[in-house]
Amino acid sequence: MELKYKDMIKALNSIEDERKIPESVVLDALKEAMAKAYKKDAELSDINVEAEINDKKQTIDIFQIYNIVEEVEDDELEISLEEARELQKDAELGGTIRRKVEITEMSRAAATLARNVMRQKIREAEKVAVYNEYIDQKDEMVLGVVESVKDKFTLVNLGKTVAMMPRSAEIPGERLVEGQRLRVVITEVNKDTKGSQVLVSRADPMLVRRLFEKEVPEIFQGTIEIKAIAREAGERTKMAVLSHNPDVDPIGACIGQRGARVQEIIDELHGEKIDIFQWNDDITQLVKNA
């Protein structure tokens, strides 16, 4: 089928580059789309058809697949052994054989179907690609850019997808504007959904943990451990810390010289107050420390 082969391949290459979808996935989508389009044109929904891309001849070929039988009852689905061996000498009863279908043009309805199938398959592939990209980043902090602010949520561009941040996941009182860069934590990654696959938050306690891991090397290295975080986003965070090195003061390390480390985090959290206290296994003493 010579249907503007070069233009079609060029378009497919563009899809691969822009949407970061593997070539094999795009080509499989094209072959399925062309096979379904042929079945619509032929008005034979029960036939077995497959498409094949011939790079050498620069064509998209359609093959109808027949079951090899002793006695043909349905010539759209079956072929006799005698006829099959004329096409392929080693054909055997119970097997299948492909016969190329010659087509020079496609009806408008079939072409529309092909485009729709392609779009659907590409969307499905995009969802899988996004899921695979972000599922391992759940609970991790990422840098995003505010794409748009809606009444009930904000859309945040993460680079390879646009995530949704529900209003309840925003820091109360923080005014977000389009183009603003901000840090968020990925809270949810969905594989099958009509809306945004990735949900992010600035109100989740995990964001505080990740910010301290970023600003305080002793936490990142494991010398200091964050044992618990209680957060009322926009108001106050209480964080219990424990040092695994008696020579390292966990509270002082988190605050930093002249409060520089904790101030970086306070600024990121829109002025949210942060109380840091010593962890203790004794609940009574822990409450006193808090």
C-alpha positions in Angstrom: 0.0 0.0 0.0 1.8 3.1 -1.2 0.0 5.8 0.8 2.4 8.6 1.1 4.9 6.3 2.8 7.6 9.0 3.2 5.2 11.5 4.8 3.9 8.8 7.1 7.3 7.7 8.3 8.4 11.3 8.8 5.3 11.8 11.0 6.1 8.7 13.0 9.7 9.8 13.6 8.3 13.1 14.8 6.1 11.3 17.3 9.0 9.2 18.6 11.2 12.3 19.1 8.6 14.6 20.6 6.8 12.1 22.8 9.7 9.8 23.6 7.8 6.7 22.6 9.9 3.7 21.4 10.0 3.2 17.6 8.6 -0.4 18.0 5.5 0.9 19.8 4.8 3.5 17.2 5.3 1.1 14.3 3.0 -1.5 16.0 0.3 1.2 16.4 0.6 2.0 12.7 0.4 -1.6 11.6 -2.7 -2.2 13.8 -4.3 1.0 12.4 -3.7 0.0 8.8 -5.0 -3.5 9.4 -8.2 -2.2 10.9 -8.7 0.3 8.2 -8.4 -2.4 5.5 -11.0 -4.6 7.3 -13.4 -1.6 7.4 -12.8 -1.0 3.7 -13.3 -4.6 2.9 -16.4 -4.7 5.1 -15.2 -8.0 6.5 -14.8 -7.7 10.3 -14.1 -11.4 10.9 -11.1 -11.8 8.6 -7.6 -12.1 10.0 -5.3 -9.3 8.7 -1.9 -7.9 9.5 0.1 -5.1 8.1 3.8 -5.0 7.4 6.2 -2.1 6.8 8.6 -2.7 3.9 11.4 -0.2 4.3 13.2 -1.5 1.2 10.2 -1.0 -1.1 8.9 1.9 1.0 5.4 0.4 1.2 2.9 -0.6 3.8 1.7 -4.0 2.8 -1.5 -5.7 4.0 -1.7 -9.5 4.3 -4.8 -11.6 4.8 -4.2 -14.7 6.9 -6.0 -17.9 6.1 -6.3 -21.2 8.0 -5.2 -24.2 5.9 -8.0 -26.8 5.8 -8.9 -29.9 3.8 -12.3 -28.6 2.8 -13.0 -24.8 2.5 -16.2 -23.7 4.1 -15.5 -20.0 4.3 -13.2 -18.6 1.6 -12.6 -15.4 3.6 -11.0 -17.3 6.4 -9.9 -20.6 4.9 -7.7 -21.9 2.1 -7.3 -25.4 0.8 -4.0 -27.3 1.3 -3.6 -27.5 -2.5 -4.0 -23.8 -3.0 -1.8 -23.0 0.0 1.0 -25.1 -1.4 0.9 -23.1 -4.6 1.9 -20.1 -2.4 4.1 -21.9 0.0 5.5 -25.3 -0.7 5.9 -26.4 2.9 2.3 -25.5 3.9 0.6 -28.0 6.1 -3.0 -28.7 7.2 -3.9 -26.9 10.4 -1.4 -24.1 9.7 -1.9 -20.6 8.4 -0.7 -18.8 5.4 -0.5 -15.1 4.4 -1.7 -13.7 1.1 -0.8 -10.2 0.1 -3.8 -7.9 -0.6 -3.3 -5.4 -3.4 -4.7 -2.0 -2.5 -4.1 1.3 -4.2 -6.3 3.6 -2.2 -8.2 3.9 1.0 -11.7 5.2 1.6 -12.2 8.4 3.7 -13.9 6.3 6.4 -11.1 3.8 6.6 -8.5 6.6 6.7 -10.3 8.2 9.5 -10.5 4.9 11.4 -6.7 4.5 10.9 -6.0 7.9 12.3 -8.2 7.3 15.3 -6.6 4.0 16.0 -3.2 5.6 15.8 -4.2 8.3 18.2 -5.6 5.9 20.7 -2.5 3.6 20.6 -0.2 6.6 20.9 -2.1 7.9 23.9 -1.9 4.5 25.5 1.8 4.3 24.8 2.3 7.8 26.3 0.5 6.7 29.5 2.8 3.7 29.8 5.8 5.9 29.2 4.8 8.4 31.8 4.0 5.7 34.3 7.4 4.0 33.8 9.2 7.4 34.1 7.6 8.5 37.3 6.5 5.4 39.3 10.0 5.1 40.8 9.9 8.8 41.8 6.8 8.5 44.0 7.5 10.3 47.3 10.5 12.0 45.7 10.9 15.8 45.4 11.1 17.3 41.9 11.3 20.8 40.4 8.4 21.9 38.3 7.0 24.9 36.6 3.4 26.2 37.1 1.6 25.8 33.8 -1.8 27.0 34.8 -3.8 27.8 37.9 -7.4 26.6 38.0 -10.2 27.0 40.5 -9.7 23.5 42.1 -6.2 22.6 41.1 -2.9 23.8 39.6 -1.1 22.1 36.7 2.6 21.7 37.1 4.9 20.9 34.2 7.5 18.3 35.3 9.2 18.1 31.9 7.9 14.8 30.6 4.3 15.2 31.8 2.0 17.8 33.4 1.1 16.9 36.9 -2.0 18.0 38.9 -1.8 19.5 42.3 -5.2 19.6 44.0 -6.0 22.8 45.9 -5.9 20.7 49.1 -2.3 19.8 48.3 -1.2 23.4 48.0 0.3 25.5 50.9 -2.6 27.6 52.2 -2.1 31.3 51.5 0.6 30.6 48.8 -0.2 32.4 45.6 1.0 30.5 42.5 1.4 32.2 39.1 2.1 30.8 35.7 5.8 30.3 34.9 6.7 30.0 38.6 9.3 27.4 39.5 8.6 25.4 42.6 9.5 22.2 44.4 6.8 19.5 44.8 6.7 15.9 46.0 5.1 13.2 43.8 2.3 11.6 45.8 0.6 9.5 43.2 1.3 7.9 39.8 -1.6 6.3 38.0 -1.3 4.0 35.0 -4.9 4.1 33.8 -6.7 7.4 34.1 -8.4 9.9 31.9 -6.9 12.9 33.7 -3.4 13.7 35.0 -1.5 10.5 35.7 0.8 12.2 38.2 -0.3 14.0 41.4 2.0 16.3 43.3 1.8 18.2 46.6 3.4 21.0 48.5 1.4 20.3 51.7 2.6 16.7 52.2 5.1 16.2 55.1 7.3 14.3 52.7 8.2 17.6 51.1 9.7 18.8 54.4 11.7 15.6 54.7 13.1 15.9 51.2 14.0 19.6 51.6 16.0 18.8 54.8 17.7 15.9 53.0 18.7 18.4 50.3 19.9 21.2 52.6 21.5 19.1 55.4 24.2 16.7 54.3 24.2 14.9 57.6 20.7 13.8 57.0 21.4 12.8 53.4 24.4 10.8 54.6 22.4 9.1 57.4 24.3 10.6 60.3 21.1 12.4 61.4 17.8 10.6 61.1 14.4 12.3 60.8 12.2 10.2 63.1 8.9 11.9 62.8 7.2 14.9 61.1 3.9 16.5 62.0 2.9 19.2 59.7 0.1 21.8 59.4 1.0 23.1 56.0 1.3 26.9 55.8 1.4 27.2 59.6 3.9 25.0 61.4 6.0 21.8 61.1 7.3 19.9 64.1 10.2 17.5 63.3 11.9 15.0 65.6 15.5 14.2 64.8 18.1 11.8 66.1 21.9 11.8 65.7 23.7 8.5 65.2 27.0 10.2 66.0 27.4 11.6 69.6 29.7 14.3 68.2 27.0 15.7 65.9 24.2 17.9 67.3 21.1 17.0 65.2 19.2 20.2 66.0 22.2 22.5 65.3 23.0 20.7 62.1 19.4 21.1 60.8 19.3 24.8 61.7 22.7 25.5 60.3 25.1 28.4 60.9 23.1 31.5 61.8 19.9 29.6 60.8 20.9 29.5 57.1 19.8 25.9 56.4 16.4 26.0 58.0 15.8 29.5 56.6 16.2 28.1 53.1 13.4 25.6 53.8 11.2 28.1 55.5 11.5 30.3 52.4 10.6 27.4 50.1 7.6 26.6 52.3 6.2 30.2 52.1 7.2 31.2 55.6 6.0 28.1 57.4 7.4 27.9 61.0 9.6 24.9 61.7 10.2 23.5 65.2 13.0 20.9 65.5 13.5 18.8 68.6 15.4 15.8 69.9 13.8 12.4 69.4 13.4 10.2 72.5 12.1 6.7 72.7 10.4 7.6 76.0 7.1 9.1 74.9 6.8 11.3 78.0 10.2 12.8 77.3 9.4 13.1 73.6 6.3 15.2 74.4 8.4 17.4 76.7 11.0 17.9 73.9 8.3 18.8 71.4 
